[in-house]
Amino acid sequence: MAATGGSSKRMWVVDVEKKLKEADKSAEMSRWERHCIYRVPPCMTNIKSKAYQPQVVSLGPFHHGDRDLRPMEEHKYRALRQLLQRVDRTFDELVDGVEDVAEQLEGAYMDLDSEWRANGGGRERFLAMMIFDGCFLLEVMRCTAADGKQVGDYAHNDPIFSPHGILYMVPYIRRDMLMLENQLPLLLLQKLVGVESGKPSEDNAIIRSAVELYEAGIQFKPSKTLSLHDIRFQGGTLSMPTVSVDDSTEYMFLNMMAFERLHAGAGNDVTGYVFFMDNIIDSAKDVALLSSKGIIQNAIGSDQAVAKLFNTISRDVVLEPNSALDAVQRQVNGYFRQPWNIWRANLIHTYFRSPWAFLSLAAAVFLLGMTVMQTVYTVLQFYGNDSNSLPPSAPSPILFFAFAIH
């Protein structure tokens, strides 16, 4: 018995040690970074639990199926049906538009129950819920924007989407939209709007990272001035003002953005610049590239720290529509999406990032060249042996061709 107990203990010790070795710190950090919708812990809800509980509608998985919120589910079906009829799309098209980001949508929710996850067999239920809730929210926003006017595709006595419903029911829905546990990822709404409009959701709102743009042939150079207005794209070159990043940069940008938000007429220059920098900086590699081009002067040492700075201070920041920077983003995205530039970026990303991949490509090209040369020499030998195939005074055109490529 003692031996058995010792053996059993040894097995669970080995099992724990195995799990500890398998725990990847970088993977955990990556997973945590994706979280943006959280469950409120009991230590906070004890103060006033109703402040965190939706009262009318569930949005997302955390309160889906709550008894008090079930009556709103039938209205979600109607909203989805009306949306599909209005934009002439099918439910399958919505699924296709959202399915490719399902893992990102799952990752947005911290402590998501296994019943909603792909590894728990709940991927289909999760996607269906996301689509129903997202379309319902978009329809509520659309009808609210009608400013009390009747929306043509809903009945005049609709309990939610009529002017009467907007007046008396939507305030409760808006309140539930503020609940931390009752949120939908912005990525979901962007995808749904993209399917609805027939255009990719990230059409011009998001610019590629600096490394991706560089791989597509876009060059970077410092502007002639330090003005934030001096960001231009011309002839495949993106000109940007040089910025020095030191220990005070974060405080400077945060306070200037706060002033722009609070002071009417202050503009949106700093906020737009920070938004733009966040878009083109995704990792330390982007910072290193911009530093090598003289656009970033890194005075805090770590490229990763600079990337984290811009990615952090840009939360809840938006770019002003129809601004000068918005026009620059459209120009850059238009250049990036040209077929030749996409092909070039894919080629560089696939074959020139790694020396081994490049050597494989070079070897394949060399072998192809040798095969062509062998074929040419075989043809030359054939015509050399058949002296009567062409008149003596008329040299074979294949000879000229072989000589040219040789």
Steps between C-alpha positions, in 0.01 A plus 500: 500500500779734591673437172177558315442828684852612428461410136170688482652804659789486262263494203316815602828676574623413151167619354527838675861543394402422142227765506745753646742434217226529242386837637633751249540843651494677162182311402333604824596863446369489144170355622465763774567781254200390291262531795287814495168381649509378860286347770471732798638315807280455811719734703367782276142384447445478875483879514202525267433190291225657286747754365666221305193300393314563172127545551351466150734339244803273500787585268769237483539171686526602865126564551360304206206290615431693822133452579415870528665575165345224288197705378735719293628202299200498264571861407856403402359260239284774355791743488716247318225423248441868425871569461549213256199604294606863488858436382412194287740267677466147636571367846771282347679811377498640853645176630775508236582857595535423870631143500857595411532709818317259731815423697566871554142551615534215748828645623334834571306345790690419817393178674271400214317177587609192309146455363567796269850402391604303193681239710180452697286451189327835537646694206176490297288621794753771574499631142121493480471696825759753385316561172157531660620734773716706263223549244254590775738765631560643152125522435441675832769753410354550152149562627628729774682707237166554325429760771143403577393436140336179388747253350329362190579132538350468849134512601369820653413312817825301528579472873870576450572659163203736458524863615304399811741215574802718440360757741407267784699176462833601351608698811496171691693331221755780503546452872565129448752586228710672768538187711856368498386138475247582227730609220568395141847523340537791260653257250165320479311818410764592243466164331121517496503851356749380238264225386204738512669763285668250271844640581772367729449636849858623519475674163667825604457515875814299579840534336754218481804481723824669393670168421206385285496830312875482447471146362240630254750753366401808703800705608529711816686825541500787751298809416673831449329642810401372845137601453238230557326637190800401289398139436473434127492208259625556148656274242511199730681693775350578841650813655462545875642744756780376722389434857727455800367243747626532856368457854278808472340418163211299643398776743532766231272319254243401762464855630484653152233248395305577817510871411370430149213298643399756759560828318254570221678620188840359601499267202600137471859523379680325785227239544502423128880473498500256792228295327707493180817393684311226681380363167843477340672373817402148598828366633862580575585422136291797384677728747839373385409570136374853573810566711727390216320746272548789742132537590528379861784603729489241775627647827352233729707212363254222427314487170236287670446774760438755224250270329320441830488875566314584179277193521401592857432873479287455187220310677155648437655735242336554161609680184291794390317412175597699189811636671838536330629186673189310393580593140860380546375167632274458199789571263731255677236227510419554133868462409539195723205319338635524147549140376872543425572638847302222669695241299830669585416509872403133500820408317721686746308373800515139381846469346721780630422508872708184560840421340398135466184593311706724272752221436215263416362752250846556350556126467163457327580781253844351435356155432239652270773683310707183468195314367439769237866498396501121469191516279659769279822304459300189407316697229828647376655154475198377305528780243877461489470140398225569243699719259229486233222647718588857397681650203870562566460873451212526746617447857246344735294751698533266797876560492444872539257437784738262677791744458289786639390318816846353551 
